[in-house]
């Protein structure tokens, strides 16, 4: 039997010019929530703060339906483009917005575009300072956008104490890919996804990562602000099949929301973002 896979969604709006392109994120997210309710699946929604503030009723519905909230930045700008001080102020504000909408403190974080990378080693320390407990922001592989090749692929603690749940990855020949999310989830054959789930280490936390626009085949094409034409075009491939692929990945039993998984984790190895050294769990105080 396949292992349970948790559902996560990045609630974001990538429109380059909101005054020209129709906003569809609320409509599509409502549809996703309807289907998750039918299937009895609870997941984790990582929300862009300013977008959540424009859709407060939708975010309250996410919480009322039993899902967790996490922060996905304030404006969906990669961390290396922000710098440490703006990162701190933006995510403090986003955390406040989402905590007020949730009615409880939001302590989960995901970096826009996996932009927790070697050139942003200050991210974990600032997140801990702001009261975050866990992150799912590292892609332990090379990527056309952001990645951290050589980072641990199983859960670990940063030296600040923050827990990290890396994106699940698998090897396809010489290439390491995040097979449970985004373009890979939309395009990889089902047999490869199942192989990735079954071959994952026992310690790996398996989770999908999806975006509202990936379920929206009717959206008109445009080029993303922080991506070229090819990356943008890949965002439209197989949107019609996305919902069925997600449902199949969750079958027969979906995993728990990430916050509940974090709460059940025991001692973890510690990863130093400055040296990339991994200290075994027994060395964590």
C-alpha positions in Angstrom: 0.0 0.0 0.0 1.2 3.5 -0.8 2.2 5.7 2.1 -0.1 8.6 3.0 0.7 11.9 1.2 -0.3 15.2 2.8 -2.1 17.9 0.7 -0.6 21.4 0.7 -1.6 24.4 -1.5 0.3 27.7 -2.0 -2.5 30.4 -2.1 -0.9 32.9 -4.5 -1.7 35.1 -7.4 0.9 35.4 -10.1 -0.7 37.8 -12.4 1.7 40.3 -13.9 -0.8 43.1 -14.3 -3.9 42.7 -12.1 -5.5 45.7 -13.8 -5.6 43.7 -17.1 -5.8 40.0 -16.1 -8.8 38.6 -14.4 -8.4 37.5 -10.8 -9.5 33.9 -10.6 -7.7 32.6 -7.5 -10.7 32.9 -5.2 -13.1 31.1 -7.6 -10.7 28.2 -8.2 -9.7 27.9 -4.5 -13.4 27.6 -3.6 -13.7 24.7 -6.1 -10.7 23.0 -4.5 -12.1 23.4 -1.0 -15.4 21.9 -2.2 -13.6 18.8 -3.5 -11.4 18.4 -0.5 -14.5 18.5 1.7 -16.2 15.8 -0.4 -13.1 13.6 -0.1 -12.7 14.3 3.7 -9.1 15.6 3.2 -7.6 18.3 5.5 -4.4 20.0 4.3 -2.2 23.0 4.8 -2.7 26.2 2.9 0.4 28.5 2.7 -1.0 31.9 2.0 0.4 35.1 0.6 -0.4 37.7 3.2 -1.7 40.6 1.0 -3.8 38.2 -1.0 -5.3 36.7 2.1 -6.2 40.2 3.3 -8.2 40.7 0.0 -10.0 37.4 0.5 -10.7 37.2 4.3 -14.0 35.2 3.9 -12.2 32.6 1.8 -9.4 32.3 4.3 -11.9 31.9 7.1 -13.5 29.1 5.1 -10.2 27.4 4.8 -9.9 27.4 8.6 -13.6 26.4 9.1 -13.1 23.4 6.8 -10.4 22.1 9.1 -7.3 23.1 7.2 -4.2 24.7 8.6 -2.8 28.1 7.6 0.8 28.9 6.9 2.7 32.0 5.6 3.9 32.2 2.0 5.4 35.7 2.2 3.6 39.0 2.0 3.8 39.6 -1.7 5.2 36.3 -3.2 8.6 37.7 -3.8 11.6 35.3 -3.6 13.6 35.8 -0.5 16.9 36.6 -2.2 15.2 39.6 -3.8 13.9 40.9 -0.5 17.0 40.9 1.7 17.0 40.2 5.4 15.4 43.3 6.8 12.5 43.4 4.3 12.1 39.6 4.8 11.7 40.2 8.5 9.1 43.0 8.2 7.1 41.4 5.4 6.7 38.1 7.1 6.0 39.7 10.5 3.1 41.5 8.8 1.9 38.4 6.9 2.0 36.3 10.1 -0.1 38.9 11.8 -2.7 39.0 9.0 -3.1 35.2 8.8 -3.1 34.7 12.6 -5.9 37.2 12.9 -7.9 35.5 10.2 -7.2 32.0 11.7 -8.1 33.1 15.2 -4.9 31.4 16.4 -1.1 31.9 15.9 0.1 30.8 12.5 3.5 29.1 12.9 4.2 27.4 9.6 6.1 29.0 6.7 6.9 28.2 3.0 9.3 30.3 1.0 8.0 31.6 -2.4 9.6 29.5 -5.1 11.6 27.4 -2.6 13.9 30.5 -2.2 15.4 29.3 1.1 18.8 28.7 -0.5 22.5 29.0 0.4 22.5 32.7 -0.4 19.7 33.3 2.1 21.1 31.6 5.3 19.5 34.3 7.5 16.0 33.0 6.8 15.7 30.3 9.5 17.1 32.6 12.2 14.6 35.3 11.4 11.7 32.9 11.2 12.5 31.5 14.6 12.7 35.1 15.9 9.2 35.8 14.5 7.8 32.8 16.3 7.6 30.3 13.4 8.0 26.6 14.4 8.4 24.9 11.1 9.1 25.5 7.4 8.7 23.6 4.1 10.9 25.8 2.0 13.9 23.7 0.8 14.1 21.9 -2.5 17.1 19.6 -2.0 17.9 19.5 -5.7 18.9 21.7 -8.6 16.1 23.6 -10.2 15.5 26.2 -13.1 14.4 28.6 -10.3 15.7 27.8 -6.8 17.1 24.8 -5.0 19.7 23.7 -2.4 21.5 20.7 -3.9 23.0 18.7 -1.0 20.6 19.8 1.6 19.0 17.0 3.7 15.9 15.3 2.1 14.5 14.2 5.4 13.1 16.4 8.2 15.8 18.3 10.1 16.3 21.3 12.4 18.1 24.4 11.4 20.6 25.7 13.9 18.0 28.2 15.0 15.7 25.4 16.2 13.3 25.8 13.3 12.1 22.4 11.9 12.3 21.9 8.1 10.3 19.5 6.0 12.1 19.4 2.7 10.2 18.9 -0.6 10.0 15.2 -1.3 12.3 14.3 -4.2 13.2 11.3 -6.3 16.0 10.4 -8.7 15.1 10.0 -12.4 18.5 8.9 -13.8 20.9 11.7 -13.0 18.2 14.2 -12.2 16.6 14.8 -8.8 13.0 16.1 -9.1 10.2 17.1 -6.6 7.8 14.5 -8.0 4.8 15.5 -5.8 4.4 19.1 -6.8 3.9 21.7 -9.5 4.8 20.9 -13.1 6.2 17.5 -12.1 2.9 16.4 -10.5 1.0 17.6 -13.5 3.3 15.8 -16.1 5.0 12.8 -14.6 3.4 9.4 -15.3 1.4 7.9 -12.5 3.7 5.0 -12.3 6.7 7.3 -11.5 4.8 9.1 -8.8 3.9 5.8 -7.2 7.5 4.6 -7.4 8.6 7.8 -5.8 6.2 7.4 -2.9 7.1 3.8 -2.3 10.8 4.3 -2.5 11.0 7.3 -0.2 12.9 6.9 3.1 10.8 6.0 6.1 11.7 9.4 7.6 10.6 11.4 4.6 7.4 13.5 5.1 5.5 13.2 1.9 3.5 16.2 0.7 2.2 17.6 -2.5 2.5 21.3 -3.3 -0.1 22.8 -5.6 -1.3 26.3 -6.6 -4.8 27.4 -7.4 -3.9 28.4 -11.0 -2.8 24.8 -11.7 -6.4 23.7 -11.4 -7.6 26.5 -13.8 -7.4 25.5 -17.5 -9.5 28.5 -18.6 -7.1 31.1 -17.4 -5.5 33.1 -20.3 -1.7 32.8 -20.7 0.7 35.4 -19.5 4.4 35.6 -18.6 5.2 35.4 -14.8 7.0 38.4 -13.3 9.8 36.3 -11.9 10.0 33.7 -14.6 10.7 33.6 -18.4 8.4 32.5 -21.2 9.3 28.7 -20.9 8.8 28.6 -17.1 5.5 30.5 -17.5 4.3 28.2 -20.3 5.0 25.1 -18.2 2.5 26.5 -15.7 -0.3 25.8 -18.2 0.6 22.2 -19.1 -2.0 19.6 -18.2 -4.1 21.9 -15.9 -7.2 19.9 -16.9 -5.7 16.7 -15.4 -4.4 18.3 -12.2 -7.4 17.5 -9.9 -7.5 13.9 -10.9 -3.7 13.5 -10.3 -4.0 15.1 -6.9 -6.9 12.8 -5.9 -5.0 9.8 -7.1 -1.9 10.8 -5.1 -4.1 11.2 -1.9 -5.6 7.7 -2.4 -6.4 5.5 -0.6 -5.6 7.6 2.6 -4.4 11.2 2.7 -1.7 12.3 5.1 -2.3 14.7 8.0 -1.8 18.5 7.8 1.9 19.4 8.1 1.5 21.1 11.5 0.1 17.9 13.0 3.0 15.9 11.5 5.6 18.4 13.0 4.0 18.0 16.4 4.6 14.2 16.3 8.3 14.4 15.2 11.0 13.3 17.6 14.5 14.4 17.8 16.0 15.5 14.5 19.5 16.2 13.1 20.6 19.8 12.9 21.7 21.5 9.6 23.8 24.6 9.7 22.9 26.9 6.8 26.3 28.6 6.9 28.4 25.5 6.7 25.9 22.9 5.3 27.1 20.6 8.0 24.5 18.1 9.4 24.8 17.1 13.1 23.2 13.8 14.1 20.0 13.9 16.2 21.9 12.8 19.3 23.9 16.0 19.0 20.9 18.3 19.2 20.3 19.9 22.6 
